[in-house]
Amino acid sequence: MLERSIKNLCRQIYDEESIKRVTQNYFRFLATVQDDIIQKRLLEELIKGYVALEKRVDNLLKNTLPQTVADEIKDEGKYRPRPFDCTILFTDIAGFTKMAERLPGEVLLELLNRLFGEMDDVLAELKGTKIKTIGDSYMAVFGAPVEYEDHAVMAVRAGLSLVQLVNAFNMRNNEDIQMRIGIHTGRVMAGVVGKERMQFDIFGDNVNIASRFESSGEVGKVNVSQSTYMRTQNLFLFEERGEIPLKNKGYMKAYFVLKEL
């Protein structure tokens, strides 16, 4: 009886159109709530995707460029060219052409990859920055893009470490890789070149001189210029070579590094 009275009262208060309108509004409200939840979920997924993409871009930049250079490009959109007082190191494998003739291509590349990977580790430990490899040549710089005072000392120390590394590498792999190492200290300009494949690089005549000290050296030895010698003479034992001819550079004083004192 009471239930019937309540129903009759509801019918008096709400006609059928009112009930239909209330029902429609209720379902619209539910749809709006669902849309908000979906939009929130989509926004969260979009943010997660953006963060993951940004991390991948950061990792790519830092794997391609020195971290300080990558950070500047990310923050400012470019890396401003600037001068550095630094020390440049070049290495080259003697007899690489014969080595390439003897080994299958994939074996040669795998061997170089492992050797250069170990060289990367040595350079990183001694505050060096790898610039690039060209075939069997390896180029690095000390004192750029992060400046520090003892870059010449660190470069010479790295040169001696690379000699030891190559000897150990040969023993482990039953190879006879012979490497020349040349080092020179001087002022260069540094910057990032390229658009799609950006690369941090250094430029100037002192880079060419460093390359000449590598090519005028001897296998298994570290050949340094007088400018490098002057900054490191109290920490290493040297063998003076006198003035040697450098291609397109005339004669310059050179020294072999014998050991660290």
LUMFILO-832908 format. One line per 5 residues: number of its first residue (from 0); for each residue x, y, z of N, C-alpha, C. Coordinates in steps of 0.05 Angstrom, whole numbers, plus 5000, padded with zeros to 4 digits. Layout:
<recs>
NUM) X/Y/Z/X/Y/Z/X/Y/Z; ...
</recs>
This chain:
<recs>
0) 5016/4976/5000/5000/5000/5000/5017/5025/5000; 5037/5025/5018/5055/5048/5019/5071/5051/4994; 5080/5028/4983/5096/5029/4958/5080/5040/4935; 5054/5032/4933/5037/5042/4912/5033/5072/4915; 5030/5081/4939/5026/5110/4944/5051/5126/4935
5) 5075/5115/4941/5100/5129/4933/5102/5131/4903; 5096/5109/4889/5096/5109/4860/5077/5129/4848; 5053/5130/4860/5033/5149/4850/5043/5178/4854; 5056/5182/4878/5067/5208/4883/5088/5216/4863; 5106/5197/4856/5127/5202/4836/5115/5209/4809
10) 5093/5195/4802/5081/5200/4777/5069/5228/4776; 5059/5237/4799/5048/5264/4801/5070/5285/4799; 5093/5280/4810/5115/5299/4810/5129/5299/4783; 5135/5276/4772/5150/5273/4747/5132/5260/4726; 5127/5274/4706/5113/5262/4683/5133/5246/4667
15) 5125/5232/4646/5142/5215/4631/5164/5230/4617; 5158/5255/4607/5179/5271/4593/5201/5279/4613; 5192/5286/4637/5212/5294/4657/5231/5271/4664; 5219/5248/4667/5235/5224/4674/5254/5218/4651; 5245/5220/4626/5262/5216/4602/5285/5236/4602
20) 5278/5261/4607/5299/5282/4607/5320/5278/4629; 5310/5270/4652/5329/5265/4674/5347/5241/4668; 5335/5220/4656/5351/5197/4648/5372/5204/4627; 5364/5220/4607/5383/5228/4586/5406/5244/4598; 5399/5262/4616/5420/5279/4629/5439/5262/4645
25) 5427/5242/4658/5444/5224/4674/5464/5209/4657; 5455/5198/4634/5473/5183/4617/5494/5202/4603; 5486/5227/4598/5505/5246/4587/5527/5252/4608; 5518/5254/4633/5538/5258/4654/5557/5235/4656; 5547/5210/4654/5564/5186/4655/5583/5186/4632
30) 5574/5194/4608/5591/5196/4584/5613/5216/4588; 5606/5239/4599/5626/5260/4604/5647/5250/4623; 5639/5237/4644/5658/5226/4663/5676/5206/4650; 5665/5188/4633/5681/5169/4619/5700/5182/4600; 5691/5203/4586/5709/5218/4568/5732/5230/4583
35) 5727/5242/4606/5748/5254/4622/5769/5233/4630; 5759/5209/4638/5777/5188/4646/5794/5179/4622; 5781/5176/4598/5796/5168/4574/5816/5189/4567; 5807/5215/4567/5826/5236/4560/5849/5238/4580; 5844/5233/4605/5865/5233/4625/5885/5211/4619
40) 5874/5187/4613/5891/5164/4607/5908/5169/4582; 5895/5180/4561/5910/5186/4537/5931/5207/4542; 5925/5227/4558/5945/5248/4564/5969/5235/4579; 5963/5218/4598/5985/5204/4613/6002/5188/4595; 5989/5174/4576/6005/5157/4557/6021/5175/4538
45) 6010/5198/4530/6024/5216/4513/6049/5228/4527; 6046/5235/4553/6068/5246/4569/6090/5224/4572; 6081/5200/4578/6101/5178/4581/6116/5174/4555; 6102/5175/4532/6115/5171/4506/6134/5194/4500; 6127/5218/4508/6144/5241/4503/6169/5239/4520
50) 6166/5231/4546/6189/5228/4563/6208/5207/4553; 6197/5184/4544/6213/5163/4533/6228/5172/4508; 6214/5187/4491/6226/5198/4466/6249/5217/4473; 6244/5234/4493/6264/5254/4501/6289/5239/4511; 6285/5218/4527/6308/5202/4537/6324/5190/4514
55) 6309/5179/4494/6323/5167/4471/6339/5188/4456; 6328/5212/4452/6342/5234/4439/6366/5242/4455; 6364/5244/4481/6386/5251/4498/6408/5230/4496; 6400/5205/4497/6420/5183/4495/6434/5183/4468; 6419/5189/4447/6431/5190/4420/6450/5213/4418
60) 6443/5237/4428/6461/5260/4428/6486/5254/4443; 6483/5243/4467/6506/5238/4484/6523/5215/4475; 6512/5197/4459/6528/5176/4447/6543/5186/4422; 6532/5207/4410/6544/5218/4386/6564/5241/4392; 6557/5256/4413/6572/5280/4420/6581/5279/4449
65) 6602/5293/4456/6609/5295/4484/6586/5307/4500; 6584/5299/4525/6560/5306/4541/6557/5337/4543; 6578/5351/4548/6576/5380/4551/6566/5393/4525; 6575/5382/4503/6567/5393/4477/6537/5386/4472; 6529/5362/4478/6501/5353/4475/6483/5370/4492
70) 6491/5375/4517/6475/5392/4535/6471/5420/4525; 6493/5432/4513/6491/5459/4503/6472/5460/4479; 6474/5440/4462/6456/5439/4438/6427/5436/4447; 6422/5420/4467/6395/5416/4477/6384/5441/4490; 6401/5455/4505/6392/5479/4519/6390/5504/4501
75) 6409/5507/4482/6411/5531/4467/6406/5527/4437; 6403/5502/4429/6397/5497/4401/6422/5496/4383; 6445/5501/4394/6470/5500/4378/6494/5499/4397; 6517/5493/4385/6542/5494/4400/6560/5516/4388; 6566/5536/4403/6581/5558/4393/6611/5550/4390
80) 6623/5554/4366/6651/5548/4362/6668/5565/4381; 6690/5553/4390/6707/5567/4409/6736/5555/4409; 6756/5570/4417/6783/5560/4417/6789/5544/4442; 6808/5526/4440/6817/5511/4463/6847/5507/4461; 6861/5509/4484/6888/5500/4487/6887/5471/4495
85) 6897/5453/4478/6892/5425/4483/6915/5408/4472; 6913/5382/4475/6933/5364/4464/6918/5343/4447; 6929/5339/4423/6917/5322/4403/6933/5296/4401; 6919/5273/4400/6931/5247/4397/6921/5233/4372; 6939/5223/4356/6932/5207/4333/6945/5179/4335
90) 6930/5159/4326/6942/5132/4324/6937/5122/4296; 6954/5103/4287/6950/5091/4261/6962/5063/4262; 6949/5044/4249/6960/5017/4248/6978/5013/4224; 7003/5007/4229/7023/5002/4208/7017/4976/4194; 7019/4975/4168/7014/4951/4153/6985/4942/4152
95) 6967/4962/4155/6939/4955/4155/6929/4944/4128; 6941/4954/4106/6933/4944/4080/6938/4914/4077; 6961/4905/4086/6967/4876/4085/6949/4861/4103; 6943/4873/4126/6925/4860/4145/6897/4856/4133; 6888/4877/4118/6862/4876/4105/6861/4855/4083
100) 6884/4851/4070/6886/4830/4049/6885/4802/4061; 6896/4800/4085/6898/4773/4097/6872/4764/4111; 6857/4782/4122/6833/4775/4137/6808/4780/4122; 6787/4763/4125/6761/4769/4113/6750/4795/4125; 6734/4808/4109/6724/4835/4117/6710/4835/4144
105) 6692/4816/4148/6677/4816/4174/6695/4811/4198; 6716/4794/4193/6735/4788/4215/6751/4813/4221; 6760/4827/4201/6776/4852/4204/6760/4873/4219; 6735/4877/4211/6718/4897/4224/6713/4890/4253; 6708/4865/4259/6703/4856/4286/6728/4860/4303
110) 6751/4855/4292/6777/4859/4306/6781/4889/4312; 6777/4906/4292/6779/4935/4296/6759/4945/4317; 6735/4935/4316/6714/4944/4334/6722/4938/4363; 6733/4914/4368/6741/4907/4395/6766/4924/4404; 6785/4928/4385/6808/4943/4392/6801/4972/4398
115) 6785/4984/4381/6777/5012/4385/6759/5015/4409; 6744/4995/4415/6727/4996/4439/6744/4997/4464; 6766/4981/4465/6784/4982/4488/6799/5008/4489; 6805/5019/4466/6819/5045/4466/6800/5067/4476; 6774/5065/4469/6754/5084/4480/6755/5084/4510
120) 6756/5060/4522/6756/5058/4551/6781/5072/4563; 6804/5068/4551/6829/5080/4561/6826/5110/4559; 6817/5120/4537/6814/5149/4533/6795/5161/4554; 6773/5148/4559/6753/5158/4577/6764/5159/4606; 6780/5139/4613/6792/5139/4640/6812/5162/4644
125) 6824/5170/4622/6846/5190/4624/6837/5218/4613; 6810/5223/4615/6799/5249/4608/6802/5257/4579; 6804/5238/4562/6806/5244/4533/6779/5243/4520; 6777/5256/4497/6752/5256/4481/6758/5245/4454; 6745/5223/4447/6748/5212/4420/6735/5230/4400
130) 6750/5237/4379/6739/5254/4358/6727/5237/4336; 6743/5218/4326/6733/5201/4304/6753/5180/4298; 6744/5160/4282/6762/5141/4270/6758/5143/4240; 6780/5141/4225/6779/5141/4196/6795/5116/4187; 6780/5095/4180/6793/5070/4173/6807/5059/4198
135) 6833/5056/4196/6848/5046/4219/6861/5068/4236; 6854/5093/4230/6865/5115/4245/6845/5124/4267; 6857/5133/4289/6841/5140/4313/6850/5168/4322; 6832/5186/4326/6839/5213/4334/6824/5220/4360; 6839/5233/4378/6828/5241/4404/6839/5267/4413
140) 6826/5281/4431/6836/5306/4441/6833/5307/4472; 6852/5320/4485/6852/5323/4514/6851/5353/4519; 6832/5361/4537/6829/5390/4543/6807/5403/4527; 6791/5389/4513/6768/5399/4498/6748/5376/4495; 6722/5381/4497/6709/5407/4501/6708/5416/4530
145) 6719/5400/4549/6722/5408/4577/6751/5416/4581; 6756/5440/4590/6783/5450/4593/6794/5441/4620; 6820/5433/4621/6834/5428/4645/6864/5431/4640; 6879/5435/4661/6907/5444/4659/6926/5422/4649; 6924/5398/4659/6944/5378/4653/6937/5360/4629
150) 6925/5372/4609/6917/5356/4585/6940/5343/4571; 6964/5356/4571/6987/5344/4557/6996/5319/4573; 6996/5321/4599/7004/5298/4616/6985/5275/4611; 6959/5280/4611/6940/5259/4607/6942/5246/4579; 6949/5263/4559/6952/5252/4532/6976/5233/4530
155) 6998/5241/4542/7022/5224/4541/7018/5199/4557; 7004/5202/4580/6998/5178/4596/6980/5159/4579; 6961/5170/4564/6943/5154/4548/6959/5140/4526; 6979/5155/4514/6995/5143/4493/7010/5118/4503; 7022/5120/4526/7036/5097/4538/7017/5074/4544
160) 6993/5081/4554/6973/5061/4560/6964/5046/4535; 6962/5061/4513/6954/5049/4487/6975/5029/4477; 7000/5036/4481/7022/5017/4474/7018/4991/4488; 7013/4992/4514/7009/4968/4531/6984/4953/4522; 6963/4969/4516/6938/4957/4508/6941/4940/4482
165) 6955/4951/4462/6959/4937/4437/6975/4912/4441; 6996/4913/4458/7012/4889/4464/6995/4867/4476; 6978/4875/4496/6961/4855/4509/6939/4845/4489; 6929/4862/4473/6909/4854/4453/6921/4834/4433; 6945/4838/4425/6958/4820/4406/6962/4792/4419
170) 6969/4791/4444/6973/4766/4458/6947/4750/4460; 6925/4765/4467/6899/4752/4470/6888/4741/4444; 6894/4755/4422/6882/4749/4397/6901/4737/4376; 6925/4731/4385/6945/4719/4368/6949/4736/4342; 6951/4762/4346/6955/4780/4324/6982/4795/4327
175) 6989/4810/4308/7014/4826/4309/7008/4854/4299; 6989/4867/4312/6982/4895/4305/7004/4913/4315; 7013/4930/4296/7034/4949/4303/7023/4978/4299; 7024/4993/4321/7011/5019/4320/7031/5042/4325; 7029/5063/4310/7043/5088/4314/7026/5108/4329
180) 7038/5123/4347/7023/5143/4363/7038/5169/4362; 7023/5190/4354/7035/5217/4354/7019/5237/4370; 7032/5255/4384/7019/5274/4402/7031/5302/4399; 7013/5322/4399/7022/5349/4396/7003/5367/4412; 7015/5388/4424/6999/5407/4440/6998/5434/4427
185) 6974/5446/4427/6972/5472/4414/6943/5482/4415; 6938/5504/4403/6912/5517/4403/6896/5509/4378; 6870/5503/4382/6853/5495/4360/6826/5509/4363; 6810/5508/4342/6783/5516/4343/6766/5491/4344; 6745/5491/4361/6728/5468/4363/6699/5476/4357
190) 6685/5457/4345/6657/5463/4339/6643/5438/4330; 6617/5440/4325/6601/5418/4315/6594/5422/4286; 6600/5403/4270/6595/5404/4241/6575/5383/4233; 6561/5389/4212/6541/5371/4202/6513/5378/4211; 6493/5368/4197/6465/5374/4203/6451/5348/4212
195) 6452/5328/4196/6438/5303/4202/6455/5285/4220; 6482/5286/4216/6500/5270/4232/6521/5289/4244; 6512/5302/4265/6529/5322/4277/6554/5309/4290; 6576/5323/4289/6601/5313/4300/6617/5335/4312; 6626/5331/4337/6644/5350/4349/6672/5345/4337
200) 6685/5367/4329/6711/5364/4315/6728/5388/4322; 6754/5385/4318/6773/5407/4323/6788/5413/4297; 6796/5439/4294/6807/5448/4269/6831/5466/4274; 6849/5467/4254/6872/5485/4256/6897/5471/4249; 6918/5487/4245/6944/5475/4237/6955/5456/4257
205) 6950/5461/4283/6960/5443/4303/6949/5414/4301; 6925/5412/4290/6914/5385/4284/6931/5371/4263; 6938/5386/4242/6955/5375/4221/6982/5367/4231; 6993/5383/4249/7020/5377/4260/7019/5351/4277; 6998/5349/4293/6995/5324/4309/6993/5299/4291
210) 6979/5302/4269/6978/5280/4250/7005/5273/4238; 7021/5293/4232/7048/5289/4222/7066/5275/4242; 7062/5282/4268/7079/5268/4288/7071/5239/4290; 7047/5232/4284/7040/5203/4283/7053/5190/4260; 7051/5202/4236/7062/5189/4212/7092/5188/4212
215) 7105/5206/4227/7135/5206/4228/7146/5190/4252; 7128/5177/4266/7137/5161/4289/7145/5133/4282; 7148/5116/4302/7155/5088/4298/7135/5071/4312; 7131/5047/4302/7112/5029/4314/7119/5022/4342; 7099/5021/4359/7103/5014/4387/7115/5036/4404
220) 7116/5061/4393/7127/5083/4408/7109/5107/4407; 7112/5124/4427/7096/5149/4428/7114/5172/4420; 7108/5185/4398/7124/5207/4387/7110/5233/4394; 7125/5251/4408/7112/5276/4416/7128/5300/4406; 7114/5323/4404/7126/5348/4395/7140/5362/4418
225) 7155/5383/4411/7169/5398/4432/7149/5411/4451; 7127/5421/4440/7107/5435/4457/7095/5416/4478; 7091/5391/4470/7081/5371/4489/7104/5364/4509; 7128/5360/4499/7151/5354/4516/7155/5375/4537; 7153/5401/4530/7158/5422/4549/7138/5421/4572
230) 7114/5412/4568/7094/5411/4589/7095/5386/4605; 7110/5366/4597/7110/5340/4610/7138/5330/4618; 7159/5345/4613/7186/5335/4615/7193/5327/4644; 7180/5337/4664/7187/5330/4691/7172/5305/4701; 7154/5294/4685/7138/5272/4694/7144/5246/4678
235) 7159/5249/4655/7164/5226/4638/7193/5226/4630; 7203/5202/4623/7230/5200/4612/7228/5199/4582; 7244/5216/4568/7242/5219/4540/7269/5212/4526; 7266/5204/4501/7289/5201/4484/7288/5223/4462; 7307/5241/4462/7307/5263/4443/7314/5253/4415
240) 7299/5260/4395/7304/5251/4368/7317/5273/4351; 7319/5297/4362/7329/5319/4346/7307/5329/4328; 7315/5344/4307/7295/5354/4288/7289/5333/4266; 7264/5328/4262/7256/5308/4242/7239/5322/4220; 7239/5312/4196/7223/5325/4175/7194/5316/4177
245) 7176/5336/4176/7148/5331/4176/7136/5339/4149; 7120/5323/4137/7110/5328/4110/7096/5355/4109; 7105/5372/4091/7094/5399/4087/7097/5418/4111; 7114/5410/4131/7117/5426/4155/7146/5432/4161; 7165/5423/4145/7193/5428/4150/7203/5410/4172
250) 7222/5420/4188/7234/5404/4209/7225/5414/4236; 7219/5395/4254/7210/5402/4281/7222/5382/4301; 7228/5392/4325/7239/5374/4346/7218/5353/4354; 7229/5329/4359/7211/5307/4367/7224/5290/4389; 7207/5277/4404/7216/5261/4427/7200/5235/4428
255) 7213/5213/4435/7199/5188/4441/7195/5187/4472; 7171/5180/4480/7166/5176/4509/7175/5148/4517; 7192/5146/4536/7202/5120/4545/7186/5108/4568; 7180/5124/4588/7164/5115/4611/7156/5138/4628; 7137/5133/4646/7130/5154/4666/7148/5151/4690
260) 7157/5174/4701/7175/5174/4724/7159/5169/4750
</recs>
